[in-house]
Amino acid sequence: MTRALVKRGSAESDTAVVSTQVPSPGAHEVLIRTEAVGLCGSDVHAWRQDAGYEWVQVPVILGHEAVGIVADIGDDVDPGWLGKRVVPVSIDGCGRCPVCQSGRGYICPQRSVLGLSFDGAAAEACVIAVDRLVEVAPDVSAHAMVLVEPLAIAVHAVSRLSVADPSASGEIIVTGPGPIGLMAALILHQQGHRVTLVGTESDLPVRLSKAESLGLRSSLGDSLPAGISLWLEASGSSQALATAIENIDSGGTIVVPALFARIPEVDVNLITRREIGLIGSYGASRSDYAKAAEHIGSDPHFWEQLVSPFLLSDASEVLGRVSRGEVIKAILIPESSAPAPETTGLVLSETPDSALSDLPADF
């Protein structure tokens, strides 16, 4: 038997850590011993059965941000995968259509999402198709390497800004200091760009405070710099998108990696007359995963500062904390992968409340 975070029905109380059978890998699949798994906005939306998540079939094991070790393989899998440390690709397509053949399976019309379309990785062990695996460094802390998936989403969003020369880009605004927005802002800052991360008063105690401690300039949006040529909207707030359209320079570009709980109204005439580029960003390619792993491997201690670890057995309570914005990035550590109890430190931290008006979705 193994322990897993299972969504069994539509009520929040229907999601709990329960004992299940250890899955067996089938053809083209591997069994992964989970080291750590992150929780994000999509997990919370599924837990709460929010609008737009009715399609999630139950029962299902949640979790799509994971790192672990290949412990067993099914038929037609190269034995060389045994013992490898891997991160699963969270969104992937059919593998056959022109979109997939172009390397963009994350926007395939038939794409599936780990932990929502089928059983995920919030468990002591999980089964994943071998063609969804990305090998990562074996000697980097799991607390850092578990960030590969969300950091890959941020890497992809930054790439959609299509900016290479920091001296030519002007000011860059990132709205939404959740994990994706914060990570994207940190990447841009490390590249030498002038970045301002914008949030709300509820973000001050945790998210904006952490951003400033990591060297970012933050704002509540009441005073924005002049000369904004690029904007990344990661909050999922209609007002934030409207603010971006109103304040970006003519010819500027807005990239939107967030999904919105309500369809936003935008001033298309303003977009047209000022030739503003409005670009969506969804998921990540395998090359984005590789770049994210490189970022983390180059300075794991820096990226670990975004993480708050908890035991898998506390997952139900941790989902509540994520929904209230009390942590930057909560990760679950299966008891089988955790240090001894007297040295673990994996307890619920006393973080001040920071209720969010909107929790942006990933999928």
C-alpha positions in Angstrom: 0.0 0.0 0.0 1.0 3.6 -0.5 -0.3 7.0 0.7 -1.8 9.5 -1.8 -3.7 12.8 -1.9 -7.0 11.7 -3.5 -9.9 13.8 -4.7 -12.9 11.5 -4.3 -15.8 13.9 -4.8 -17.0 17.4 -5.2 -16.8 18.6 -1.6 -13.6 19.8 -0.1 -13.9 17.2 2.6 -13.8 14.5 -0.1 -10.1 15.3 -0.8 -7.8 13.5 1.7 -4.6 11.5 2.1 -5.6 7.9 2.0 -4.0 4.4 1.5 -4.1 3.0 -2.0 -2.6 0.2 -3.8 1.0 0.8 -5.1 0.5 1.2 -8.9 2.2 -1.1 -11.3 3.8 0.4 -14.4 2.3 -0.8 -17.7 3.8 -0.8 -21.1 5.8 2.4 -21.8 5.4 3.5 -18.1 7.7 3.8 -15.1 7.1 3.8 -11.3 8.5 6.8 -9.6 9.3 7.0 -5.9 8.2 10.6 -5.2 10.7 12.8 -3.3 8.6 16.0 -3.3 5.5 17.4 -5.0 4.3 21.0 -5.2 0.8 22.3 -4.7 -0.5 25.1 -6.9 -3.6 27.1 -7.8 -5.0 24.3 -10.1 -4.8 21.8 -7.2 -6.8 24.2 -5.1 -9.4 24.8 -7.8 -9.9 21.1 -8.2 -10.0 20.6 -4.4 -12.7 23.3 -4.1 -14.5 22.1 -7.3 -14.4 25.7 -8.6 -16.1 26.6 -11.9 -14.2 25.3 -14.8 -13.0 22.2 -13.0 -16.1 20.1 -13.3 -14.3 18.0 -15.9 -11.9 16.5 -13.4 -12.9 12.9 -13.1 -12.9 11.4 -9.6 -11.4 9.6 -7.9 -8.0 11.1 -9.0 -4.7 11.5 -7.2 -3.7 15.2 -7.4 -0.3 16.7 -8.0 1.6 17.7 -11.2 4.7 19.4 -9.8 7.0 16.6 -8.8 10.5 15.2 -8.6 11.4 11.6 -7.9 13.4 8.5 -8.7 12.5 5.8 -11.2 12.0 2.7 -9.1 10.5 0.2 -11.6 9.7 0.0 -15.3 7.1 -1.5 -17.5 7.4 -3.4 -20.8 9.2 -1.6 -23.6 11.0 0.8 -21.3 14.8 1.1 -21.6 16.2 -0.3 -18.3 18.6 2.7 -18.3 15.8 4.7 -16.8 16.0 2.7 -13.5 17.5 4.9 -10.7 17.3 8.1 -12.8 16.0 11.2 -11.1 13.2 12.7 -13.1 10.5 15.4 -13.4 7.3 14.6 -15.2 6.0 16.9 -17.9 2.6 18.2 -16.5 0.8 18.9 -19.8 1.4 16.9 -22.9 -0.5 16.0 -26.1 -1.3 13.1 -28.3 2.1 13.0 -29.8 0.8 12.5 -33.3 -0.9 15.8 -34.5 1.0 18.6 -36.2 1.1 20.6 -33.0 2.8 17.8 -31.1 5.1 17.2 -34.0 6.2 20.8 -33.7 7.3 20.3 -30.1 4.3 22.1 -28.6 2.3 19.2 -27.1 1.3 21.5 -24.2 -1.2 23.2 -26.6 -2.4 20.0 -28.3 -6.2 19.9 -28.6 -6.1 16.4 -27.0 -3.6 17.4 -24.2 -3.9 15.8 -20.8 -2.9 17.2 -17.4 -1.1 15.1 -14.8 -3.0 15.0 -11.6 -6.2 16.2 -13.1 -6.8 14.1 -16.3 -5.3 11.1 -14.7 -3.6 10.1 -11.4 -0.8 12.4 -10.4 2.2 12.5 -8.2 0.9 13.6 -4.7 1.7 10.2 -3.4 4.6 8.1 -2.1 4.8 6.5 -5.6 3.2 7.2 -9.0 3.1 5.8 -12.5 4.0 8.0 -15.4 4.4 7.4 -19.1 8.1 7.3 -20.0 7.7 9.8 -22.8 6.6 12.5 -20.2 9.9 12.3 -18.3 12.7 14.9 -18.1 15.9 13.7 -16.5 17.3 16.1 -13.9 20.5 16.4 -11.8 20.7 13.8 -9.0 22.7 15.9 -6.6 20.4 18.9 -6.1 18.0 19.2 -3.2 14.5 17.9 -3.8 13.2 21.0 -2.2 14.7 23.0 -5.1 14.3 20.5 -7.9 10.5 20.2 -7.3 10.3 23.7 -8.7 11.3 22.6 -12.2 7.7 22.4 -13.4 6.4 25.8 -12.2 9.7 27.4 -13.2 9.4 26.0 -16.7 6.0 27.7 -17.0 7.7 31.0 -16.0 10.6 30.4 -18.4 8.1 29.8 -21.2 6.2 33.0 -20.3 9.5 35.0 -20.3 10.4 33.6 -23.7 7.1 34.8 -25.1 8.2 38.4 -24.2 10.8 38.0 -27.0 13.4 40.2 -25.3 17.1 39.5 -25.3 18.9 42.8 -24.8 18.2 44.3 -21.3 19.4 47.8 -22.4 16.8 47.9 -25.1 13.8 46.6 -23.3 12.8 49.5 -21.0 10.8 48.8 -17.9 9.1 45.5 -17.4 6.1 45.1 -15.2 4.9 41.7 -13.7 1.5 41.7 -12.2 0.7 38.9 -9.8 3.3 37.8 -7.2 2.1 34.2 -7.1 4.7 31.5 -7.8 4.7 32.0 -11.6 4.7 35.8 -11.6 7.4 35.8 -8.9 9.6 33.3 -10.7 9.2 35.1 -14.0 10.2 38.4 -12.3 13.2 36.8 -10.7 14.4 35.3 -14.1 14.0 38.7 -15.8 15.8 40.4 -12.9 18.7 37.9 -13.1 18.9 38.7 -16.8 19.6 42.3 -16.0 16.2 43.8 -16.8 14.5 46.6 -14.8 11.5 44.8 -13.3 8.7 45.8 -11.0 6.5 43.1 -9.4 3.0 44.4 -8.7 0.6 43.0 -6.1 -2.1 44.0 -3.7 -2.1 44.9 0.0 -2.9 41.3 0.8 0.3 40.2 -0.9 2.5 42.4 1.4 3.1 40.1 4.3 4.3 37.1 2.4 4.7 37.4 -1.4 5.9 41.0 -1.9 8.0 40.7 1.3 9.7 37.7 -0.1 10.2 39.3 -3.5 11.9 42.3 -1.9 14.2 40.1 0.2 15.3 38.4 -3.1 16.2 41.8 -4.7 13.1 42.6 -6.6 11.4 46.0 -6.7 7.7 45.8 -5.7 4.7 48.0 -6.0 1.0 48.1 -5.1 0.4 49.6 -8.6 -0.2 53.1 -7.3 3.0 54.4 -8.9 4.4 52.7 -12.0 7.6 53.7 -13.8 7.5 55.4 -17.1 8.7 53.7 -20.3 7.0 50.4 -19.9 7.6 48.3 -23.0 6.9 44.8 -21.7 4.3 43.5 -19.3 3.7 40.0 -17.9 0.2 39.6 -16.5 0.2 36.6 -14.1 -2.5 37.6 -11.6 -5.6 36.4 -13.5 -7.2 39.8 -12.5 -9.4 41.6 -15.1 -8.4 44.9 -13.6 -4.7 44.1 -13.9 -5.1 43.3 -17.6 -7.0 46.5 -18.1 -4.3 48.4 -16.3 -1.6 46.8 -18.5 -3.4 47.8 -21.7 -3.8 51.4 -20.4 -0.3 51.9 -19.2 2.0 50.1 -21.5 3.8 52.2 -24.2 2.7 52.1 -27.8 4.1 49.1 -29.6 4.6 47.3 -26.2 3.9 43.7 -25.6 1.7 42.1 -22.9 2.2 38.3 -22.2 -0.6 36.6 -20.2 0.4 33.3 -18.5 -2.6 33.5 -16.1 -6.1 32.0 -16.6 -9.1 34.1 -15.5 -12.0 33.1 -13.4 -14.2 35.4 -15.4 -13.7 36.4 -19.1 -12.1 39.9 -19.0 -13.3 42.9 -21.0 -10.4 44.5 -22.9 -10.3 47.8 -24.9 -9.5 46.3 -28.3 -9.6 49.7 -29.9 -6.8 50.8 -27.7 -4.8 47.7 -28.5 -5.3 48.4 -32.2 -4.5 52.1 -32.2 -1.4 51.7 -30.2 -0.3 48.4 -31.8 0.0 46.6 -28.5 0.9 43.0 -28.7 -1.3 40.7 -26.5 0.2 37.2 -26.3 -1.0 34.1 -24.4 1.5 31.8 -22.7 0.4 28.3 -21.7 2.4 25.4 -20.3 6.0 24.7 -21.2 8.1 22.7 -23.7 10.7 20.2 -22.8 13.4 22.7 -23.6 11.7 25.1 -21.0 11.9 22.2 -18.5 15.6 21.8 -19.3 16.3 25.5 -18.9 14.4 25.6 -15.6 16.5 22.7 -14.3 19.6 24.6 -15.3 18.4 27.7 -13.4 17.8 25.6 -10.3 21.0 23.6 -10.6 23.1 26.8 -10.8 21.8 28.2 -7.5 19.5 25.7 -5.7 19.8 27.6 -2.4 18.4 30.7 -4.0 15.3 28.9 -5.4 14.8 26.9 -2.2 13.8 30.2 -0.5 10.5 30.1 -2.3 9.6 26.7 -0.8 7.7 25.8 2.4 7.9 22.0 3.0 5.1 20.0 4.7 4.5 16.3 5.2 2.2 14.6 2.7 -0.1 13.6 5.6 -0.8 17.3 6.2 -2.0 17.9 2.6 -5.6 18.8 3.4 -4.6 21.6 5.7 -1.9 22.7 3.4 -4.4 23.1 0.5 -6.2 25.6 2.7 -3.0 27.5 3.3 -2.2 27.7 -0.4 -5.8 28.9 -1.1 -5.3 31.8 1.4 -1.9 32.8 0.0 0.0 32.0 3.2 3.0 30.5 1.5 4.8 31.2 -1.7 5.1 27.5 -2.8 4.0 24.7 -0.6 5.6 21.3 -1.3 4.6 17.9 0.1 7.2 15.5 1.3 6.1 11.8 1.6 6.9 10.4 5.0 8.9 7.7 3.2 11.2 10.4 1.8 11.3 12.7 4.9 14.1 12.9 7.4 13.7 11.4 10.8 10.9 13.2 12.9 13.3 14.8 15.3 15.2 16.6 12.5 12.6 17.1 9.9 11.3 20.6 10.6 8.4 19.8 8.3 5.7 21.5 10.4 3.0 24.0 9.6 4.8 27.4 9.9 3.2 30.4 11.5 2.8 32.5 8.5 0.4 35.5 8.6 -2.8 35.4 6.8 -2.9 36.9 3.3 -6.2 36.3 1.7 -6.2 36.4 -2.1 -9.0 38.0 -4.1 -8.1 35.9 -7.1 -6.1 32.6 -7.3 -4.9 32.3 -10.8 -5.1 28.9 -12.4 -2.4 27.1 -14.4 -4.6 24.8 -16.5 
